[in-house]
Amino acid sequence: MNFIEGGICAVKGVRAGGIKPTKMGMAVVQAEGNAAGVYTRNKVIAAPLVVTREHISKNGRLAGLIVNSGNANAFTGTQGLDDARTMASILASKLGVHEEVIGVASTGVVGRKLDTDWISNHLDEVMESMGEDADASMKAARAIMTTDTVPKEVAIEMESGVRIGGIAKGSGMIEPNMGTMLAFVYTDAEVSSDVLESCLKVAVDKSFNMIVVDGDTSTNDMVLLTATGQSGITPEQTDLQAGLDLVLTELAKMIAIDGEGATKLIESKVTGAASSEDARLVAKSIVRSPLVKSAIFGEDPNWGRVVVAAGYSGADMDQTKVSLSFSAGTEVVELVKDGQVVRNDEESLSQLKSIMAKEEICIITDLGMGHESATAWGCDLTYDYVRINAEYTT
């Protein structure tokens, strides 16, 4: 598999565009084919997700997608559902398709009525921006940003010739239990909606469900996957899974490093767990810990916080079997081996501090309880995270 340029427009059969003139933005993607979705587990679920889930459940297909940023259209009651359906209807009219094959997504402030007039008034401008090139994909990726500092897109070409591309947004309110995070993924493979759904759930579980910025699960989290079929190739399901895993993991890491106020990407690798669920619990507990995240931001070699986070994760654990090390690139410092502190002198702490100063830090925790492993991604907790969220609507 090779990374290629072009984002979602690298995929045959995908046209995209978007605008972001103010805090409000809007993107449209035109791509027809079998589709599947994964949605938030928050019990407060935004209106666009309700409508999109209904459409995919009924048809198993999508022909287009309309996304707005600046307003989540969440906790808005029956009016919100009407507004989400209005978004689907106006795009369906432009594309000449039935509204039940249109996906709808929103992101932004919760609890405020959506300005559907703004969407209606600016849709023609979005349609005029649409294209099939890298610039068109980037316009769509930028249009869906809220507190994101960079657009997020990736595309790959598999050995079979099948392409997979995706765009995503997410910076705060991130601990997907599939915050606020959206991802729209396209492939030109010929694949049934059942296979798409199966592969998507597995890929989401390995990627978006393993990132933590702040531990909040959004009302609007959604990942959609559409297969245009225009390559004429039906790949082996294992190959499609591997490609989808790669694309979603890359997008998930982009979200983690772009966490609100973040300066560092934290990768938490857990090995030697008694079960895969235990491995996941510990990996996410470490990147969720405000104390671990703060220590890494401050480059404070207070590594004991990692052991504490592992201990309260809920996983089966014996402190006499734990091993711990930190790494960045080729630089590695081993701190604990089989429950014993092996290094805690000024030299090792200085080395740990040096590792913490890097932009990407890996924490490796071996529980010594079995053979299962997992990896989670997160970011440091900075002063700017508080500032951004203290001023979010003002």
Secondary structure, 3 states (H helix, E strand, C coil): CEECCCHHHHCCCCEEEEECCCCCEEEEEEEEEEEEEEECCCCCCCHHHHHHHHHHHHHCEEEEEEEEEEECCCCCHHHHHHHHHHHHHHHHHHHCCCHHHEEEEEEEECCCCCCHHHHHHHHHHHHHHCECCHHHHHHHHHHCCCCCCCCEEEEEECCCCCEEEEEEECCCCECCCCCCCEEEEEECCCCCHHHHHHHHHHHHHHCHHHEECCCCECCCCEEEEEECCCCCCCCCHHHHHHHHHHHHHHHHHHHHHCCCCCCCEEEEEEEEECCHHHHHHHHHHHHHCHHHHHHHHCCCCCCHHHHHHHHCCCCCCCHHHCEEEEEECCEEEEEEECCEECCCCHHHHHHHHHHHCCCEEEEEEECCCCCEEEEEEEECCCHHHHHHHHCCCC
